[in-house]
Amino acid sequence: MIPFSVLDLAPITEGSDARTALANSVDLARHAEDLGYRRYWLAEHHNMPGIASAATAVVIGQVAAATQRIRVGAGGIMLPNHSPLVVAEQFGTLETLFPGRIDLGLGRAPGTDQTTARALRREGSDPRRFPDDVAEVLALLDDPEPGQAVRAIPGAGTRVPVWILGSSRFGAQLAAALGLPYAFASHFAPGELMAALADYREGFRPSRFLDRPHAMVGFNAYVADTDEEARFHASSMEQAFVALRNGRPGPIPPPVAGYRESASRFERAVVEQTMACSAIGSPETVEREIEAFLKRTGADELIVTNSSFDHAARRRSYELLAGVRNRIAARTEVS
């Protein structure tokens, strides 16, 4: 069975606050665990009014403490914002507290605008250092060498599984060269998905981490009892993407019936481009679209995000999606 996982952006909705968003994340993680999702990942974004997971490692700790079995991790930590030692210490601590359940996804973008990036790391972040920083994190999480002057404590010897995240071919090529699992951010940047997957699979070198390529693909899924209801809930994220593209990020807005039909040509183009890797509709509609997507990409794992304004609708979407997953798996086993 192709595993389904959850990417939670800890959405802050209009009229609500970060405290509520984080409580909803804990609730959704418990729900996802009960439904049999493999991973629950949170993402690092800064100075974003609609996302509450800026202190990603802290939120991961809260989610891991509230669950028992599901893997919890970062999708991802934006490495240019941090020293490798601090990342290794944070995730080494998480692995020490929750052994065998922590994942560390690393990305090379700052996860914000350049002004905020400079505030995060005042000497200026440099994404060109990303391969060296990844190698340093891997070394700090491995067994220490004799005489090693600097160690991650906790961290050394924990061997937290490290993933490379990306939305371009660069990350795919790096993951392939290092023999690491790869996750592509096609839930918001689908343009180079197929080229990146080809680069990753063709260039993959078996390593002590992984003997064959493992590609996880980001996907938007809004599932409801009817196509119309699902489109209604998805309109919140569609509006949020348009606002972000216009340089006006904000909390997740309430859904609007018929949003795409009433949107301008530019707004529709933004939505169609950004959300090209999505399934929106009833369970039957979503099942057809996900099966086609999995066949097209050959994904080893699907990580699904949903930022519905209504938390109950988000819970319900993942519940219906678990049924879709199970039906696809049953057909796969029979064939």
PyMOL commands that set and color helices and strands:
alter all, ss='L'
color gray80, all
select helices_A, chain A and resi 18-35+56-66+79-81+84-97+114-120+127-141+169-178+193-203+227-245+259-262+265-274+283-297+311-334
alter helices_A, ss='H'
color red, helices_A
select strands_A, chain A and resi 4-8+39-42+71-78+102-107+162-166+182-184+215-223+278-281+301-305
alter strands_A, ss='S'
color yellow, strands_A
deselect
rebuild
show_as cartoon
